[in-house]
């Protein structure tokens, strides 16, 4: 082995090599590092760090050209569409782009050339996520839980798990209450009855102060009258507001099949729980709403949110899941809006499909989103009790 240089000699060698190290080819760098290790006794990684640091301290004088991105011309339009779609992920936005481009162009909110439209439509989901990653918000507030276990009539209600809904036809809804109590559970405040069709993802909402028998009966009746298809069944968690005699009696009288989740298995009601966050909480937040004025504005907002979600928000459904060691591989359906999923479902009558195809055709997602935001701003300005 060659004699190892002293400290001063090693530093002198680094200073000598630093002037040319960054200009060498990969093969020449390897030969230089090998010789440097023999002379200094450095570990290979330490040698690389020493020479790279010297190169960084004395950057090359050559100028690098910064190539323009292929998507620079459509990035502002993509951001506008993404905003109108409430910042959904790239996989869902990729499938929704044709809808948003056509509707926003007809409304005069988007001006694109034919080449720009082709560029947007041929963009992959991964590219969309990469272009929008800097703008993506990751704020996720949390709230209080108002669910309490129920016992009355619990043995009369069938238990169903999340995996038993694979071949369900439209009309079977997962149901839950969303509480707007803020940080205090005392007193009366607004509850939103949240319902999600398990087969298509179609959502429906109704708001009341409190969640009494009257509130539930009125809320589900309002939803039944507004839906374009009938309710055949409801699936609930084990909260006392659902596991009781008056809810069970209401379902029996309207020939609605009732099922419930397993105890302490929140994922059995995952279809509506996911929508509670993605739709209700994202729009209305976690503030406390406890006045009639606030309830009136919320009742104006919810129908707009329903239309926006059902017509313009595509969603995917898990088809299969397998594990290879610690890694899970999931397969999803193609992202579609609830409206399109209902039209494509084989259980949907032809008359209903034709009616749904004509529904919402003149609506602009950006205009609808602006109306929702204006009402949300009005809601924020209203005083509490």
C-alpha positions in Angstrom: 0.0 0.0 0.0 1.2 3.5 -0.9 2.2 5.7 2.0 -0.7 7.8 3.3 -0.2 11.6 3.1 -0.2 13.8 6.1 -3.1 16.2 6.8 -1.6 19.2 5.1 -0.6 17.2 2.1 -4.1 15.7 1.9 -5.7 19.2 1.9 -3.3 20.4 -0.7 -4.2 17.4 -2.9 -8.0 18.2 -2.5 -7.3 21.8 -3.5 -5.4 20.6 -6.5 -8.1 18.1 -7.7 -11.1 20.4 -7.0 -10.3 22.6 -10.0 -10.8 19.8 -12.5 -12.9 17.2 -10.8 -16.3 18.5 -11.9 -15.1 18.6 -15.6 -14.1 14.9 -15.7 -16.1 12.1 -17.3 -17.5 9.4 -15.2 -14.7 7.0 -16.0 -12.1 9.6 -15.2 -13.8 10.5 -11.9 -13.6 6.8 -10.9 -9.9 6.6 -11.6 -9.3 9.9 -9.8 -11.2 8.7 -6.7 -9.3 5.4 -6.7 -6.0 7.2 -6.7 -7.2 9.7 -4.1 -8.2 6.9 -1.7 -4.8 5.2 -2.0 -3.0 8.5 -1.2 -5.2 9.6 1.6 -6.7 6.5 3.2 -10.2 8.0 3.0 -13.3 5.9 2.9 -14.7 5.9 -0.6 -17.9 7.9 0.4 -15.8 10.3 2.4 -13.5 10.8 -0.7 -16.5 11.4 -3.0 -18.0 13.9 -0.5 -14.7 15.8 -0.2 -14.2 16.2 -3.9 -17.9 17.0 -4.6 -17.8 19.7 -1.8 -14.8 21.2 -3.4 -16.5 21.2 -6.8 -19.7 22.8 -5.3 -17.5 25.5 -3.7 -16.1 26.3 -7.2 -19.0 25.8 -9.6 -18.4 25.5 -13.3 -18.5 28.6 -15.5 -20.6 26.9 -18.2 -24.2 28.0 -18.6 -27.0 25.5 -18.7 -30.0 26.1 -20.8 -33.3 25.8 -19.0 -35.7 24.0 -21.4 -39.3 25.2 -21.3 -41.8 22.7 -20.1 -44.0 20.9 -22.6 -47.0 21.9 -20.6 -46.3 25.6 -19.8 -49.0 26.8 -22.1 -51.8 24.8 -20.5 -50.6 25.0 -16.8 -52.8 28.1 -15.9 -55.8 26.4 -17.5 -55.1 23.1 -15.6 -54.9 25.1 -12.4 -58.2 26.7 -13.1 -59.9 23.4 -13.8 -58.3 21.9 -10.7 -59.7 24.7 -8.6 -63.1 24.3 -10.1 -62.8 20.5 -9.3 -62.0 21.4 -5.6 -58.4 20.1 -5.9 -59.1 16.4 -6.5 -56.3 14.0 -7.2 -54.7 13.4 -10.6 -56.4 10.1 -11.3 -59.9 11.6 -10.7 -59.1 14.8 -12.5 -57.7 13.0 -15.5 -61.1 11.3 -16.1 -63.0 14.5 -15.4 -61.1 16.8 -17.8 -63.4 16.3 -20.8 -66.4 17.3 -18.7 -64.7 20.4 -17.2 -63.2 21.5 -20.5 -66.5 21.3 -22.4 -68.7 22.9 -19.7 -66.2 25.7 -18.8 -65.6 26.5 -22.5 -69.3 26.7 -23.2 -69.7 29.1 -20.2 -66.9 31.3 -21.5 -64.7 30.6 -18.5 -62.0 28.7 -20.4 -60.4 29.7 -23.7 -58.2 27.0 -25.3 -56.9 26.2 -28.7 -57.4 22.8 -30.3 -53.7 22.0 -29.6 -54.1 23.0 -26.0 -57.2 20.8 -25.6 -55.3 17.9 -27.1 -52.4 18.5 -24.7 -54.7 18.5 -21.7 -56.6 15.4 -22.7 -53.5 13.4 -23.5 -51.8 14.3 -20.1 -51.4 11.4 -17.8 -52.7 11.3 -14.2 -49.1 11.2 -12.9 -48.2 14.3 -15.0 -51.2 16.1 -13.5 -50.1 15.3 -10.0 -46.5 16.4 -10.8 -47.5 19.7 -12.3 -49.9 20.5 -9.4 -47.8 19.2 -6.5 -46.5 22.6 -5.4 -50.1 24.0 -5.2 -51.6 21.1 -3.4 -53.0 21.9 0.1 -52.5 19.4 2.9 -54.4 21.0 5.7 -56.8 18.6 7.4 -58.6 19.9 10.4 -60.2 17.6 12.9 -63.4 17.8 14.9 -65.3 16.1 17.8 -67.0 12.8 17.5 -70.7 12.6 18.5 -71.3 8.9 17.9 -72.6 6.8 20.9 -73.2 3.1 20.9 -76.9 2.0 20.7 -78.5 -1.1 22.0 -82.3 -0.9 21.4 -83.5 -3.2 18.6 -79.8 -3.9 17.7 -80.5 -7.6 17.3 -83.3 -7.1 14.8 -81.0 -5.3 12.3 -78.8 -7.3 9.9 -75.0 -6.9 10.1 -73.2 -6.2 6.9 -69.4 -5.6 6.4 -67.8 -3.3 3.8 -66.9 -6.3 1.6 -70.6 -7.4 1.1 -71.5 -4.5 -1.3 -69.8 -5.6 -4.5 -72.8 -6.3 -6.7 -75.3 -3.8 -5.1 -77.7 -2.0 -7.4 -78.4 1.7 -7.1 -80.8 2.5 -4.2 -78.9 1.1 -1.2 -77.5 4.0 0.8 -74.9 4.3 3.6 -76.2 6.9 6.1 -74.6 9.0 8.9 -75.1 12.2 10.8 -72.4 15.0 10.6 -72.3 17.2 13.6 -71.4 20.9 13.5 -70.8 21.4 17.2 -67.3 23.0 17.0 -65.4 22.2 20.2 -68.4 22.1 22.5 -71.0 19.3 22.5 -73.4 21.2 24.8 -76.7 22.6 23.5 -78.4 22.3 20.2 -76.5 22.7 16.9 -76.8 21.8 13.2 -76.6 18.2 12.1 -76.4 17.1 8.4 -77.9 13.8 7.5 -75.4 12.4 5.0 -76.4 9.6 2.5 -74.2 8.0 -0.1 -75.5 5.5 -2.7 -73.1 2.5 -2.4 -73.3 1.4 -6.0 -72.8 4.8 -7.7 -71.5 7.3 -5.1 -74.6 9.5 -5.5 -74.8 11.8 -2.5 -77.8 13.5 -0.8 -78.0 15.8 2.3 -80.5 17.4 4.6 -79.8 19.7 7.6 -81.6 20.2 10.9 -80.9 21.5 14.3 -80.7 18.4 16.5 -81.2 14.8 15.5 -84.4 13.9 17.1 -87.1 11.5 15.7 -88.7 14.5 14.0 -85.5 15.7 12.5 -84.6 12.2 11.1 -88.0 11.6 9.7 -88.2 15.0 8.0 -84.6 14.8 6.7 -84.9 11.3 5.1 -88.3 12.2 3.7 -86.8 15.3 2.0 -84.0 13.3 0.6 -86.4 10.6 -0.7 -88.4 13.2 -2.6 -85.3 14.8 -4.2 -83.7 11.6 -5.4 -84.1 10.6 -9.0 -84.3 6.9 -8.0 -85.9 5.1 -5.0 -84.3 4.0 -1.7 -84.3 0.3 -1.3 -82.1 0.0 1.8 -80.0 2.0 4.3 -76.8 1.0 6.1 -75.9 2.7 9.4 -73.3 2.6 12.2 -74.2 1.6 15.8 -75.1 5.1 16.9 -78.2 5.4 19.1 -79.6 7.9 16.7 -80.0 5.1 14.1 -80.3 2.0 16.3 -83.6 2.8 17.9 -87.3 2.0 17.4 -88.4 5.0 15.5 -85.8 4.6 12.7 -86.5 0.9 12.5 -90.2 1.6 12.4 -89.8 4.2 9.6 -87.8 1.8 7.5 -90.4 -1.0 7.9 -93.3 1.3 7.0 -91.5 2.5 3.8 -90.2 -1.0 2.8 -86.6 0.0 3.3 -84.1 -2.7 4.2 -82.0 -1.7 7.2 -78.5 -3.0 8.0 -75.8 -2.0 10.4 -72.0 -2.1 10.9 -70.2 -4.4 13.3 -69.4 -2.9 16.7 -66.1 -1.1 16.8 -65.6 -1.6 13.0 -65.9 1.9 11.5 -64.7 0.7 8.1 -68.0 -1.1 7.6 -69.6 2.3 6.9 -66.6 3.5 4.9 -68.7 4.6 1.9 -70.4 7.5 3.7 -67.5 8.2 6.1 -65.3 9.0 3.2 -67.9 11.4 1.7 -68.4 13.0 5.1 -64.8 14.3 4.9 -64.4 14.7 1.1 -67.8 16.6 0.6 -69.3 17.9 3.9 -66.3 18.7 5.9 -64.3 20.1 3.0 -67.1 22.6 2.3 -68.6 23.4 5.7 -65.6 22.7 7.9 -65.7 22.0 11.6 -67.2 25.3 12.9 -70.1 25.4 15.3 -73.5 26.3 13.6 -76.4 26.7 16.0 -78.7 29.4 14.8 -81.7 29.4 12.4 -80.0 31.9 10.1 -77.0 29.6 9.8 -79.3 26.6 9.2 -81.1 28.6 6.4 -77.8 29.3 4.6 -76.6 25.7 5.0 -79.9 24.5 3.4 -79.1 26.7 0.4 -75.6 25.3 0.2 -76.4 21.6 0.4 -78.4 21.3 -2.9 -75.6 23.0 -4.8 -73.1 20.7 -3.2 -75.2 17.7 -4.2 -75.3 18.8 -7.9 -71.6 19.7 -7.9 -70.6 16.3 -6.4 -73.0 14.2 -8.5 -72.3 15.9 -11.8 -68.7 16.9 -11.7 -66.8 14.9 -9.1 -65.5 11.5 -10.4 -64.7 8.8 -8.0 -63.1 5.4 -8.1 -64.1 2.1 -6.3 -61.8 -0.6 -5.0 -62.1 -3.7 -7.1 -59.4 -6.0 -5.5 -56.6 -5.9 -3.0 -53.7 -8.3 -2.6 -50.7 -8.3 -0.3 -47.1 -9.2 -1.1 -45.4 -9.1 2.2 -45.8 -5.6 3.6 -46.8 -4.1 0.3 -50.5 -3.9 -0.7 -51.5 -3.8 -4.4 -54.9 -2.3 -5.1 -57.0 -2.3 -8.3 -59.6 0.4 -8.8 -62.5 1.0 -11.3 -62.2 3.8 -13.8 -63.0 7.2 -12.3 -66.6 8.3 -13.2 -69.0 10.9 -11.8 -72.0 9.5 -9.9 -74.3 10.7 -12.7 -72.3 8.7 -15.2 -72.1 5.6 -13.0 -75.9 5.7 -12.6 -76.4 6.0 -16.3 -74.0 3.1 -17.0 -75.4 0.8 -14.3 -77.3 -2.1 -15.8 -80.0 -1.8 -13.2 -80.9 1.7 -14.3 -84.1 1.9 -16.4 -83.7 3.4 -19.9 -86.1 6.3 -19.1 -84.0 7.3 -16.1 -80.8 7.1 -18.0 -82.2 9.4 -20.7 -83.4 11.8 -18.0 -80.0 11.8 -16.3 -78.1 12.3 -19.5 -80.0 15.6 -20.1 -79.7 16.7 -16.4 -77.1 19.3 -15.6 -76.1 19.8 -19.3 -76.2 23.6 -19.1 -74.3 23.9 -15.8 -70.8 25.2 -15.4 -68.7 23.6 -12.6 -66.8 26.8 -12.0 -69.9 28.9 -11.8 -71.5 26.4 -9.4 -68.3 26.4 -7.3 -68.4 30.2 -7.1 -72.0 30.2 -5.9 -71.1 27.7 -3.2 -68.1 29.8 -2.1 -70.2 32.9 -2.0 -72.7 31.2 0.3 -69.9 29.8 2.4 -68.5 33.3 2.9 -72.0 34.5 3.9 -72.2 31.6 6.4 -68.9 32.6 8.0 -70.1 36.1 8.6 -73.2 35.1 10.5 -73.0 35.3 14.3 -73.4 32.4 16.7 -75.6 32.2 19.7 
